[in-house]
Amino acid sequence: MISSRRSFSKFLLLSALAAGTLAAQTADSKQPAAPAKKQPAPKIANSTGGTTPHETTSTVVDGNRVTVVYGRPFAKHPRTGEVRKVWGGLVPFGKVWRTGADEATLLITQQAIVLGGATIPAGAYTLWTLPQEDGTAKLIVNKQIGQWGAGGDFKKIYDEANDLARVDLKKETLPANVDQFTISIERVAAGGGALKLKWETTEYSVPFALKK
C-alpha cells in the first residue's frame, strides 16, 4: 500500500514538472499513431471517506511558472450526499492539514519567489495549512515531498523540522458555498500573484512575487 502511494507521488511530481516544458513527441514514421485513449482519473481512498479527484493547476506569473498538484475533496459525502462541516470538522482547528486529500499538496516554482514575505527558492515543496478557531491560519512550506499526512503509521509524514517557512493567510468570506476544495494561482494586476484556497464559504489567500 505504501509502495503504491509512493509511486503515485512520483507520478504527480513528474507530471507537474513536465507541464508546459516538454515538446510534443513525433509519432513513429513507420506505423500510423493509434488514437490516444483517455485515461480515467486515479481514485485513491482519502481521509474524508470517499474517492478524490486530483488536479494540477499551473500559472505563469511575471515569467515564472508556479504549479500546484493536489487532491480535491468534497464537503458533501461522495456516497451518502451528507453535507459535512469543513472548518473545525473535516479540517480540525489547531492541527496541521495536508491542504487537500491523499498525499500532501505539492508546490513547484521554477524561480525563487517571495511568498507572504518568505523567500522560497526554486524547487518542489509541500504545502500544509494550520487553521485556528479564531479565524487565523498559517500556510506552511515544507522541504520534504511525498508525505501522506500529518500522522498515522505511514513512513513519510509531516515533519516540522523540514519547514522552510510559515506565513500568515488572509481570510475572507465567499459569496457562495464551494463544495469541492479548490486551489487557484492568480495573477494580480499590480504585479505578482496570489495563492488562494477555497472551501465551504471561506477563502484563504497569500500574495507572492518573483524574487528580485
N, C-alpha and C positions, 0 to 999 in steps of 0.2 A: 504493500500500500504506500509506504513512504517512498519507495523507488519510483512508483508511478507519479506521485506528486512532484518529486524532484525532476523527473523527465518533463512533466508538463511545465514546470517553472522555466526550465532551459528553453523549451519551445516558445514560451511567451517572450522571453528576453531576446532570443534570436529573431523572432518575428518583428519585435519593436525596433531593434537596431537596424533591421533591413528595410524598414518602412521608408520610402522616399529616397533611398540611396542606391538601390540596385537597378541596373538597366534590364529591360526585358530580354530574356534569352531567346535566341533564334531556334526554330524547330529543326529537327533532323531533315536534311535536304533529300534523303533517300526515301523517306516514308512520310505520308501526309500526317499532320498532327491530329490526334484524336481530340474531339471536343472536350473541354475541361468540365469535370463533374464538380458540382457544388458540394462541398463537404459540410456535414452538419456541425453546428457549434458544439464544442465539447461540453459535457454535462458532468459536474462533479458535486457530490453531496457537500453542503456547506453548513455553517453553524446555525443558519436560520431554518433548517429542517427541510429544504427543498433542493431543486436544481437551479443553478445560477448561470446566466449567460455571462460571457467575458467580452471585454471591449478594449480596443486600442484607440486612444484619441491623441492626435498629433497636430501641432500648430507651429508655424514659423513666426517668431516674434523678433523683430529687429534683426533679421538674418540668421537667427539661431532657432533650430528645431527643438521643441520640447515635447516629449512623448510620455503618456501615462498609460499603463496597462493594468486593468483592474476587473474584479468581479462585481456584478451589479445586482445585489439582492433586492427583493421586493418587500414593501411593508405588508402588502396583502399576501397571506399564505398561499403559495402556488397550488396547493392541493385542496385546502378547505375553503379558501376565499376569505378567511378571517383577517380582518384589518388589525394589525398589531401595532402597539406603541413603539416608536423608533427610539427617540432620545430618552434615556432613562429606562428603556425596555430592552429592545434588541441591542441597542448600544448603551451599555451601563455608564452612568456618570462616575467619574473618578478612576476609570480603568482605561488602559491603553487599548485602542481598537485598530485593527488592521486596515481601516479605511476602505472597506469593501467586503467581499466574501472570498472564501478559499484562501489562496496564498496572498501574502501582503501585497498591497498596491505598489507597482514599480514605477519609478520616475527616471527618465533618461533625458539628459541635456547634452547637446553636442558641444556647447561652450559654457564657460563659467557664468553663473548668474548670481544676482543678489536677490534672495527670497526673503521677504519680510525683514530685511536688514542683515540677514546672514549670508555669507558667501558660500555658494555651492559650486565646487569645481566641476568641470565636465566629467561625465560618467553616469553610472547607474546606481540608484539608491532605492530604498523602500520608504513609503510614506505611512506614518501612523498618526492617529488622532487621539487626543486626550480631552474629552469634553467634561465640563463641570456643571453641577446643578444650577449654579448662579448664572449660567449662560456663556461664560467664558470658555475658551478652548485653545489648545495648542496643537500645531502641526509639527510632528517630529520627523526629521530627515535622518534615516539610519543608514550606515555604510554597508551593512550586510544585506544580501539579497537572497531570495528563495525561501524565506521563513513562511511557516504555515499560519502561525498566530502568535498570541501573547502568552500562551500557556499550554498545558497538556503534555503528552508523552512523545511529542514529535522531536526529531533530532535537531532541527533548526527552528528555534523560536525567537521571539523578540528579546534582544539583549541591550539594555540601556547603555552598557559600556561602549557600544558601537554607534551611539548617537553622534551625528555630526552637528545638528542644530535643533533647537526648539524655538518656534516662532509663534507669535500671537495670531489667532484667526479673528476676523471681524464677523460678527453675527448679524444677520438681517432676517426679517420675516418675509416669506414669499407670498404673493397674492393668491396662489393656488397650490393645492396639495400635489406633491411629487411622490408617486407610489414607488418608482424604481430609483434606487440610488444613482446619482449622476455626477460625474466629474467633468468639468469643462476647462479648457485653456483658452482664454480670450485676450485679444489684443485691446489695448487701451489707446484711445485717440491721442492722448498727450505723449504716448510712448511707453514702451514696456508692455507688460501683460498682467493678467490676474488668473490665479488658480482658484476655481470655485467648486465647492462640494454642496450638493443639493439633495435633500431628502426630507420627506414629510413637508412641513411648512417652514423649514429652516435652511438658510444658505450661510455657509461659512466661506470666507474668501481671504486670500493673501496676495499682495502685489509682488511682482518680480520684474527684474530688468537685467539686461545684458551687463556684465561686469565690465567697467571701463578699464 
